[in-house]
Amino acid sequence: MNVIEARGLRKEFTVRAKAGRFRRTSSVVSAVDGVDLAVERGELLGYLGPNGAGKSTTLKMMTGVLHPTAGDLTVCGYAPVPQRRRLAARIGVVFGQRSGLQWDLPLRDSFTLLRHVHRVPAGEHAAALRRCTDLLDLGSFMDTPVRQLSLGQRMRGELTAALLHSPEVLFLDEPTIGLDVLSKQAVRQFLAELGARGDTTVVLTTHDLADIERLCRRIVVIDHGRVVHDGTLTQLHERYGSQRRVTADFAVPVVPGDVSGLPGVTLESAEAARLVFALDSTAEVGDLIARLVTWGTLRDLSIAEPEIEDVISRLYLSPATSIMS
């Protein structure tokens, strides 16, 4: 069952600019331009795109903050803007560094206040809070005012606040922005466990592509308001020519042999006893290794998977990028 359905979703803004000393001109800009999207219950979806691509605008329409210019949109069976109050009880939202907590209250009191806002029974609230406290390690700062928390502590508090009423869908807009390594690790681990349970749909936008690699099986890439990829990370690598790299270290310097008979294999560099090869999606690592052992004694061999940053960059720069139907 789909908890989010969007068809032909559009959002236009009117932009005014000076055109002389006393005149202004107006133009219409499409921030989201005909997005079709269906998200199943329990899915953890990565929603990617460069700055200005339309990611945050899409989330704001899905959460009822912005009214679509055109198209059909339902979240949890509700039209987000007309039925905003009903939808609010079914979703959780974390928008970057914008806090939903009470700045001067201890974290624990903020959670208590949210229980009353969402009218969550005391027992359910206590159970959800215990689970989040354990997974996000909140115990040491539960009685600290929010204004005194570090950014990482506050983000863990924001995630807890968004989940205490057991929402069906959790929208996360840049949840790890500005966090230190340990805080990012804690947030990612929590989201991974949340996704593994399968009872909460998560829509994640981020510029930290490590989040996507570790958390999301399905990714949607948007550019200039249009979907340019909807599928798995593996499919993205295959579609835009990702390359693995194999580094072979020999016991003594060797003269590279011929690899023309190995489809998809290219020798990138040869420095004394180290050879580096690039392998596209058609190449077989085993075939290359079998060839290497005939050239000399291997001392070490490493295989580096393609970096998702490189894949995304190629996608945006590719003139052949097509809009998905």
Secondary structure, DSSP 4 states (H G I P E B T S, - for coil): -EEEEEEEEEEEEEEEEE-SSS-EEEEEEEEEEEEEEEEETT-EEEEE--TTSSHHHHHHHHTTSS--SEEEEEETTB-TTTTHHHHHTTEEEEETT---S-TTSBHHHHHHHHHHHHT--HHHHHHHHHHHHHHHT-GGGTTSBGGGS-HHHHHHHHHHHHHTT--SEEEEESTTTT--HHHHHHHHHHHHHHHHH-SSEEEEE-S-HHHHHHH-SEEEEEETTEEEEEEEHHHHHHHTT--EEEEEEESS-------TTSTTEEEEEEETTEEEEEE-TT--HHHHHHHHTTTS-EEEEEEEPPPHHHHHHHHHH-TT-----
